[in-house]
């Protein structure tokens, strides 16, 4: 047992070595914040790659919709990030054009939403008008929804095309809603990726 106890000289030499090696190879401590209640599923690098991908999608959508609507317009990605589904759903005004999508062959579902003023502006343009929105928002008629489906289909085709390098899927509109509170595709606390275009 006496062999296991260090002498004071040995102890001082050991402490000096520890101090020298600690100073010589100072390693930067990397502390990352982590929210256990709402964990991010994507790294910063993954979000930047998705941002670039959605910027490319926006450029193609600009060309496709400009040709289809016969008007100069510009589509931009405004933001891309993760939110809980509840926060996202509560951020949507009522009414909103909400398309619930299946993403075959994946089991996940997605939402494609559109502001009502934009929807009425697009409908006015498709009917030969200047693209003016209504002063008062209201629910869409069946004919208006059918017209809007043409724009939504073109947009979804470009989303699927842009994503094909990461995941091949076919977005299909399963249902349409106007009130965000009636949309429940996943549990409220689940994280979702939200891409906002203007």
RAKA-V652151 format. One record per backbone hydrogen bond with DSSP energy under -1.0 kcal/mol. NH is the residue of the N-H (numbers start at 1). CO is the residue of the C=O. E is the energy in kcal/mol with one decimal. If there is no record, write none. Layout:
BEGIN
[[NH:CO:E] [NH:CO:E]]
END
This chain:
BEGIN
[[11:7:-2.5] [12:8:-2.2] [13:9:-2.4] [14:10:-2.2] [15:11:-2.3] [16:12:-2.3] [17:13:-2.2] [18:14:-2.0] [19:15:-2.4] [20:16:-2.5] [21:17:-2.7] [22:18:-2.0] [23:19:-2.0] [24:20:-2.7] [25:21:-1.9] [47:43:-2.3] [48:44:-2.2] [49:45:-2.1] [50:46:-2.3] [51:47:-2.3] [52:48:-2.3] [53:49:-2.2] [54:50:-2.5] [55:51:-1.9] [56:52:-1.9] [57:53:-2.0] [58:54:-2.3] [59:55:-1.7] [60:56:-1.9] [61:57:-2.8] [62:58:-2.1] [63:59:-1.6] [64:60:-2.6] [65:61:-2.9] [66:62:-2.1] [67:63:-2.0] [68:64:-2.3] [69:65:-2.9] [71:66:-1.4] [78:196:-3.6] [79:196:-1.3] [81:194:-1.9] [83:192:-2.1] [85:190:-2.6] [86:188:-2.5] [88:84:-2.3] [89:85:-3.0] [90:86:-2.4] [91:87:-1.0] [92:89:-1.1] [96:178:-2.3] [97:114:-2.4] [98:177:-2.2] [99:112:-2.5] [100:175:-2.8] [101:110:-3.4] [102:172:-2.6] [106:103:-2.1] [110:101:-1.9] [112:99:-2.2] [114:97:-2.2] [119:115:-2.3] [120:116:-2.6] [121:117:-1.9] [122:118:-2.6] [123:119:-2.3] [124:120:-2.4] [125:121:-1.9] [126:122:-2.5] [127:123:-1.6] [128:125:-1.7] [129:124:-2.8] [145:141:-2.5] [146:142:-2.1] [147:143:-2.3] [148:144:-2.5] [149:145:-1.9] [152:148:-2.5] [153:149:-2.7] [154:150:-1.6] [155:151:-2.4] [156:152:-2.9] [157:153:-2.2] [158:154:-1.5] [159:155:-1.9] [160:156:-2.6] [161:157:-2.1] [162:158:-2.4] [163:159:-1.9] [166:163:-1.6] [167:163:-3.0] [170:104:-2.7] [172:102:-2.0] [174:100:-3.3] [175:100:-1.4] [177:98:-2.5] [182:179:-1.8] [183:180:-1.6] [190:187:-1.6] [192:83:-3.3] [194:81:-3.3] [196:79:-2.9] [198:76:-2.6]]
END
